[in-house]
Amino acid sequence: MKLALAQLNPTVGDLKGNAAKILAAAGEAQAAGASLLLTPEMSICGYAPEDLVLRADFCAACEAELSKLALAAPDITLIVGFPHRVGRDCYNAAAVLQGGRIVATYHKQKLPNHAVFDEMRTFTAGEEACVFDCEGVRFGLVICGDIWDSGPAELAAAAGAQVLLVPNASPFHASKRAERRYVVKQRVDATAVPLVYCNLLGGQDELVFDGASFVMDAKARLTHQFPAWEEGVFYVEFDGNAVLPGELKAEPAFEADVYQALVTGVRDYTDKNGFPGVVLGLSGGIDSALTMAVAVDALGAKRVHAVMMPSEFTASISLEDALEMAELLGVQYSEIAIKHIYDAYIDQLAEAFDQLPFDTTEENIQARIRGTLLMALSNKFGHLVLTTGNKSEMAVGYATLYGDMAGGLAVLKDVPKTLVYRLSDYRNGVSRVIPQRIIDRPPSAELRPDQTDQDSLPPYEILDAIVEAYVERDLSAAEIVARGLDAATVKRVIRLINLAEYKRRQSAPGIRITPRAFGKDRRYPITSRYRPEENLQETTAK
């Protein structure tokens, strides 16, 4: 028999649109001779629906659309994910559609409640296996998190499953695919049953889903690796319950993979929320340059508006490089000088400031003028403002509230500065879009004379190592110092990370590409007197 997987990009809440995608995939699969089509987790409503599933009307609408889909579907067994409300309980479910009706329903048993997941809050855990027949083969259903622990897969195998089908909504981060294959191998080793893994595709707020569905045979050998970042219907041939070998699509290189995640996140956030285009401040620096390259690759040059807002501190090469990049990419480009606006602010504040010296106050005024101008353009033309700050800056608060942080989507929020450079080199290797001088020159906010980032921050390779250790790995200050990093620098960076929580809480959502991003992944109190860095000297002295 032939089995089909639909690697779909649904939109949360677009029930009719999602059902139409499933129906089109079912028609394509039937025409190709497939007997069964597997779709991703929550395919009827999109993932993650979050608190929408707490609403009885939303769940009822999903089930109504599912019933319509069952009647409209061609003569093929169809697996569709949906929220199944039973009394006061709501289950993360998958329905088996055959002959115009729902013939079986499976309830997810292992509800993830870590990292970006909060399913224990919204769903009730199931307890029973679900096994059904198709073309003489017994298929068992388990959903996403069910394979990350022992139990559900083994229960399905004990109930007679000869092949395991796994609808997934597994979010991307840069090492996630290896983790998925590792846990699937464990389940196949435990059950000696082939496993078909169908993953979601596309962007949903901070999360991106990479597809990259795959199949393992009963000996835990990878027989099929389907493409990442590609929507479509893909096929697996079986001889009885034995998987016949298929195509093993090569995985993208690291930088290409992360870059495509950013492109996917920008495209889907912009399109699914109905924005006609995006606007961003183009400073002549590397962060805004990479952000604009991603935006153009996601949306096309006609939907990107770059605005250079020079001040008296803006170097001539910044103006030259920004204009060159705008011309290379063919975007709409504007220059709005801010000096006279800044002078008006300073004039109005002169009495209150009473000749106090220039400091970060005046720097922040410049950033906030720029944020106001970008938001004005957004309001007037309806475009989404993309912020350009990276993870390194967001970690230590090297950003201005209501200034460079003002906007609707933070493209590089989870991209450390050192990775910004790698991604810029990668993109220029595809085709030259970023002037080399932007990559080569020392980074600067250009908010005071001769400013560089390293006036305020450690070198980025050191800063990023500390951020990765403290934020992504939860290492203590002493453990980070034991890695060979300077104790005073570690203490300072950890202090800045903790102090900047109030800024991050007010920041735009950003595309997640690491195992722990700022946002849903990391929930720390703003008001807290816990200071782990203060124990460093005492700990290391023992």
N, C-alpha and C positions, 0 to 999 in steps of 0.2 A: 504494500500500500504506500501511498504518498501522503505525507503530512506537511502542512504549511504553517509557517510562522509569520504573523503580521507585525512588523516592527513599526509601530504607529506613533505619530506625534499628535496626541489629542490636546484639547484646550479644556482646562477645568471649568465645569459648568455648562459647556456647549454640548448639551446632550444630543440634540439633533445632528449637529455637525460631526460629533464623534461617532454616532450611530451610522451616519452616511459613510464615514471612512471605513468602518468595520464591514458594512454591507458591500462596499466596492472591493475591499480585500477578499471577502468571501466569494464574490463573483469571479475575481481573478483566480483564486485558488481552485474553484470548481472547474473553470475552463482549462486549467493546467492539469486536471485529473486528480486533484487532492481529495481525500475523503474527510479530512479533519483540518480545521484552522484554529490555531492557538493565538489569542491576542494577549496583550500585556495586562498587568494588574490594574484594576479600576479603569478599564478601557472605556467604559460607557460614560464615565464622568470626569476622567482625568485624575492625575495624582500629583500632589497630595490635596484632597478636598478639604482637609483640616476640619474646622468646626461646621462646615456645611453639612456634614453627615449627622450632626446633632439635631438638625432640623427635620422634622417628620415630612414636611412638604418636599424637601429636596430628595429624600430617599424615595418617596412615593413617585416623584417625577422620573427618577432613574429607573425604577421598576416598570413604570408605564412605557418608557422608551425601550426597555429591554424586551417587553412583551411584543411591541410593534416590530422590533428587530427579528424576533423569533418567527413571526408570521411572514416577514418580507424576505428572509434569508433563503438562498438557494438550497438545494438538497445536499447539504454538507453538515457534518457535525461541527458545531461552532462553540468555542470557549470564550466567554465574555466576563470581564471583571466588573463588579458593581457593589454598592453598599446595600446590604440586605437587612432591612429592619424587621425584627420579630418582637412584637410587644414593645417593651422599653429598651430592648437590646438592639444594637446595630453591629453587623458583622462585616468584615472585609471579606467579600465573597467572590466566587467564580461560578457562573452558571454554565451548564451543559445544554446547548440548544440542539434539538433534533426534531425533524418533522413538524416544525411550526410551534413547538412548545418547549418549556424548560423541563428536562427529564431528570436533572440532578443538580444539586447545589452544594458547593464545598465552602466551609467557613475556615478562614485562616486561624491557625492555632498559636503560632508564636508571634506575638505582637511586639515589634521593636519599640523600645522606649529609651533610646540613647541617640547621641549625635543630633541629627536633624529630625529624628523620628519621635512622635508623640502619640503612638497608636493606642496605648493603653488608656489614654484619656478619652478617645473617641469611639473605640471599638470594644466589643466583647470577644473573648477568645473562643474559638470553636474547640471541639473535642473529638470529632469523629472523622474517620477516613471517608474518602469519596472515590469509588472505582466504578467505571462504566465501560461498556463494550463499544467498539467501532471496528468493523471489518474483521471480526474474530480476534481482535487484540484487546486485552484488558488494560485500560489506561487509568492511572491514579493521578489525582490533582493534589498539589501542594503549592502554596503561594509564597514567593519571595522569602521573607524572614523565616519561613518554616524549614528552609534547608540550612540555615546557619547554626542550628542546634539539632542534636539527635532527637528523634521522636516521631514527628509527622511523616517523614519519608519512610521510616521503618514501619510505621503503622499502615501506610498505604500498601507497602510491599507485602505485609502480613495478610492484608485483606485481598490479596490476589493480583495486585498491579504488576503488569509485565513491562510497562513503560511509564516513567514519571513525567508529567507535564508541569512545568513551573512558570506561571505568569509572574512577571517581575516589574517593579518600578524601583530599580536600583540606581541611585544617583551617582553621577560621575565624580571621582577625584582621581588624581594622577596615578595611583597605584591600585585602583579598585578592581580592575579586570583580573589581575593575578589573584586577588583575594577571593573573587567569585569562583574562579576555577579550582582553587584550593578547597573551598567548602563543598563544592559540587563533587569533587573527587572523593571527599570523605563520605558523602551520602551514597555515592555509587559503590564505594568499597563496602559500605555497611549493608547495602541492599542487593548488590549484584544485579541491578536493574538499570537499563539505559535511561538517560535523563535529557529532556529537551527544555532548554532555558530560553525563554522569550522575554526580552527586555524592552522597556519603554524608550522612546526617543523624544528629544526636544527640551525646551526650556520652560520652567515654571517658577516664577519669581527668582529666588536665589539659586534654585537647583537646576542643573542640567542633567539630562539622561542621554546616554551615548549609544543606546542600542547594543551593538556588539553581541547579539544573541549567539548561542552555541549549543552543541550537542556532544554528549559523551556516551560511548557504548557501555556495555555491561562490565567491561574490564577497565573502566575509567580512562579510556583513551579518547582524546579529542578527535572527533570525526568531522565536525563542521564548525567553522568559525565564520560567522556572518559579519558584514562590514559594520564598522562604527560610523556614526553620524550620517546614516543613510536610511531614509524611510523606504519601506518596500515590503514585498511578500517573498519569502525564501522557503526553500523546500528541502525535505528530508525523505529519503526512500528507506522503507523497511522490507525485510524479508521475514515475514512473521513478526516476531518482536526483536529481531536482530537489525541493528542499524547498518546500512550500507555506507561505505565511506563517501565523503563529499568534499566540497571545496573548503580549504583552510585559508581564509582571507588574511593577508598580512596586516598586523596591527600598525597604526601610525607611530612614527617616532615621537618621543616625549614632547618636544616643542610643538610639533604639528598637532598633536592631540590636544594639548592645552589651548593652543590658539583656536582650534576649531570649537572647543567648548565655549570660549569667549564669544566667538562669532555666533554660535547657536543661541547663547544666552541673550545677546543683544537683539538678534533678529526676532526671537520669539517674544521677548518682553515688549519690544516695540510694536510688533504686529498684533499680538494677541490682546494688547491693551488699546489698540486702535489709533496709535500715533502716526501721523503722516510722515514724520521724519524725526531727526534728532539735531540738537544744537550743542556745541561744546566750545569751551574756551581753548584756543590753540595758542600756546605760550612760546613756542620755539623750544620747549623742553621735551624730554624723551617720553614722559608719561602721557602727555596730551597727544604726542605724535603716534604712539602705539594705540591709544584709544581711538584716534581717528582712523587709523588703518583698519582696525577691527570693525568699526562702524561702517566703513565703505564696503568692506568685504561682506558684511552682514546685510546691508540694505541697498547698496549701490550709491554712487557719488551724488546722484540727483536728490537723495533724501538726507544729505548731510550738510549742515551749515556750520562752518568754522569761523569763530570770531576771535580776532587778535585784539587785545585791550591793553595797549602799551601805556606805561607810566614813565616818569622821568628816570626810573631805575632800569628800564628795559633796554638791554643791549641791542645795538644795531644788528648784530648777527642773529638775534632772536627773531627780529622782524623779517630779515632776509630768509632765514630757514623756514619760518612759518609760511611765508608766501610761496617759497619753492615747493614745500610739501603740498600745499593746497593746489598748486598748479599741476604737480605730478599726479595727484589723485582726481583732479577735476571737480572738486567740491565748490559749493558756494562759499565765498570768502568775504569777510567784512573786517574793517578796522574801526574800532571805537576808542579813541584816546580817552584816558581817565584823569589826566593831570588836572584839568580845570574843575572836574567834579571833586577830586581829592582836595584841591586847594580850597574849595568852598566848604568842605567838611572841617578842615583845619581852621579856617577863618571863624566858623561858627563855634568851634570848640576852644578857641584861643583863650577866652576869659576863664573857662572852667579848668583848662589845663595850666593856666598861669605860668607859661614859659617852662614847663617841665620838659625834660629832654626827650628826644625821639626814642621810642622803644617798640615793643611788639604791638602796642596799641595802634600806632600809625601803620604798621605793616598789615594788621588785620583790617583796618579801614579800607585799604586798597583791595584786599581780597573780597571784602563785603560789597564794595562798589561793583566789582566784576560779577559777583553772584547775583546782585540785583539786576544788572543789565541782561544777563543770560535768562533770568526768570521773566523779565519783561518781554524778551523775544519769544520765550516759550508761551507766555500768556497770549501774546498777540497772534502768533501763528500756529499755536497748538503743538509745537514740537517738544519732544522729550529732552530735557537737559541731562547730558551725560557728565558725571563728575569723573575726574581723572586721577585722583589720589590712589596710591598703591597700598598694599598691606603693611609695608614697613612704616609708612607715615601714619596710617590709621592706628597701628599698634601703639605708637608713642605719642599720639596727639599732635603730630607735626602737620596740622591742617587747621583751617579756620571755620568754626561754626558760622553758618549763614554766609560763608564766603566761597572758598573753593569746595566746600562740602555741600553747597546748595545744589540740588538736582534730584532727578527721579531714579537714576540707576548708576551705581558705582562700578564701572566695568572692571577696574583693576583692584577692587577692594580686597581680594584674596590672592593677589599676585605680588610676591615680595619684589623689592627693587632689583635684586640681582637677577631674578627671572624676567623682569621687564626688559633688561638688556638682552638676555638670551632670546626672548620672543621677537624682539626688534631685529636682531641679526637673522633669525629664522625667516621672518617675513621679507626682509630684504633679499634673502637667498632665493625666494620664489620670484620676486620682481622688485626692483628698487622703488620704494615708496617713501622711505624715511631718509632725508639727507644725512650723510655720514657724520657731518659735524654735530648734529643733534646727539648722536650716539657717543661721539668721542669727547665732547666737552664736559667739564664737571657740572653736575646738576646744581641748579640754583632756583630758589623761589623768586629772585629778583624783586625783593621788597625793600631793599636798602642797598647802598653802594657796595659793590664788590662782594656780594653775598654768595656763599656756597652752602649746600646742605650740611657739609661737615663742620661748619662753624657751630652748629647746634647738635649734631648727631655723630655717633661713632661711624667709622667707615661701614658702608652698607653690608659688606660681607660679614662683618662682626655683628652688626645689628640683626641681620637676618638669621644668623646662627642662634642668637639669643631668643629671638621671637619664635623660631621654630621649636626650640627646646622648651620654652616656658609656655607658649600658647598651644602648640600642637601636641606636645608630648607630656605636658604637666610635670616637667622636671623641677626640682627645687633649685634654689639659688646655689646651694652647695654642689649639687650634681652638675649644674651648668659650669661652674668654676672648675670642677674636676675634669671637664672636657678640655681644659687648657685656656679658658677665657679669663680675662682680667677681672678680679673680684669687684673693684670699684665700678667698672663699666657694667658688669652684670647687675649690681645693686641699682645703679642709676636707671638702666633700661627697664628693669622690673618695676621700679617705682613709677616711671613714666607710663608703662602699660596699664598699671592699676589706676593711676590718676585719670587716664583718658577714657575710662569707661563711660562717663557721662556724654562725651562727644560721640562715641560710637553708637550709643543708644539713640542718638538723634540723626544718625547718618542714613543715607539712602541704602536700599538693599543692594548687595553686590553678588556677582556670580561666583559660586563656590567651585574651586578647583583643587583644594588641598583637603586632607582628612579632617581639619578643623578650621573653619572660617569664623570670622566675626559675624554674629547673627544668631540663627537658630542653634548653631553648634555650641555656642559658648555663652552661657547666661550667668553673668556675675552681677552682684549688687553694686549700685552706684555708691551708696552710703555704706562704707565698711572701714573698720579700723584695723583689719588684718593686714599686716605688712610683712610678708614672707622674707623680703630682702633684708629686713632689720635683723634677722637671725643669722645672717650670713657670717658676720665676723665671729659671733659666738660659736657657731657650728664649726667653722673651719679652724678655730683656735683649739678645739678639743683634741 
